[in-house]
Amino acid sequence: MDGYGNGHFDFLLRILKDIMQTLLWLFLIPFLAAILMIIMPRGSGKFLKGIAFLFSLLPLGILLYHHANLNGSSVQLPWLHPLSIEFYLHVDSLSLLFLYLTAIIIPIAILSAWDALSFPRTFYALVLILQGLLIGFFTARDLALFTIFWEGMLIPLYFIINLWGGAQRQSAALKFLIYMIAGSVLMVLAVLALYFSSATSGMGTFNLDALAKITSHISYTPWLCAVFLLAFSVKTPLFPFHAWLPDAYCQASTPGTILLSSLLSKAGIYGILRISYGLFPLIMQKWNPWLLGFAIAGVFYGGLAAWRQKDFKRLIAYSSLSHVNFILAGLFIWNQASQSGAILQALNHGLTIAGLFLVIGWLEERLGTTSMLETSGLAKYFPHLCWITMIFVLSSVALPGTNNFIGELLILFGLFSKNPWLAGFLGLTVILSVIYMLRFMQKVYFENPTQLKQIWSDVRGKEFMIVFPLIALILWIGLYPEPVLKQIESISHISALTEPQETQ
């Protein structure tokens, strides 16, 4: 009896110890903040935005304060024992990078919302819930928990598009939801198949570390890999699974577009790294040439589509598609330099595209339109906004000294060591990016100015403060990328990456 009592006492102590861990509070704080936003008494939009912003900063503060001790920390609590599902969160070098991106982008998305936003408490609560789901997703090491967070992200994003978007927001939100569900509906079956396969060789488990040891012995592993890859490809998106992207990006409000482009696409990239490469590395080696072909096609398709646009918000949406597929091209090259560059570029793209959609949102707010046919020569009216836009444009085209230059250089360097001709072909997309982005700057800011129907003020101090962290990070990574690259090189499958091994 004493042993039984001591066993339960030790079990309760272990749970209490896990509850007190920093990682668990990092996960819980956004959800608690969302609840507080809902139950708060009604206030002005500015007041609620300020409160939501302060809440959203707490995860970033935790990451910075506990940076030295957070990498390697875990929370492992019993949850659904009959189904062998644990509440298992773990931080490693890969997840830590995406946690920082989430902690930086969410506060910026909140600040980008209009002060006169309708139903502000609901909106900010949804953004905070999304922050918590992303933190859970980037740290989940139980595949069932991973899937719950993966699907859960769709709910706040759907409502953010549907309730606070443009004139066609409802159809765009519905298309977004249909594509996401269609892409991942089979993923639940694949998760269950992995569980039952693990049960035949012992105790059934959803633990990712345990599943990684048995996937090579499953006869239908290629089908499982294909199902997971489809789900991640739709959400990223990999060409040709991109049809939802233009409408969703263009109809969403500025914060919604920032969340979609900066964070949702990175969830797909993280899924490929964590699940596709983590559980099915030999199959991914075999499929990489085909996947690389789709990615390169997506880079050209997105770039050419952006070149043709007469709407500058749609132009940035297609440019995002092109750059995301460039990142995927780096992932699908089995080379340490290119995959390190792809992970770095995922972070860089999150920062740059957030800045671009910020300035596009400010232009739309001032002009009442996103048509390039109706606006030109805006540098005369908005000189400060012009220079801010130019910084993000130069980052997007990978000017040396900006963040994207390092990532794209590593990807092209890695591809060159494999296939110099293909590297040269992919390098042409950098020129294409320069063409359509500088065309955008020329048309909107530097042609003969058109008389505005109403003279709006240039960007103010508050807006400078919103973009300052993004500009600082763009220049810091561009001029001194070593700390981020060291973090990337410590990622387990990157540091162990060698030439493809023969499948057995």
Order of alpha helices (4+ residues) and beta strands (2+ residues): alpha-alpha-alpha-alpha-beta-beta-alpha-alpha-alpha-alpha-alpha-alpha-alpha-alpha-alpha-alpha-alpha-alpha-alpha-alpha-alpha-alpha-alpha-alpha-alpha
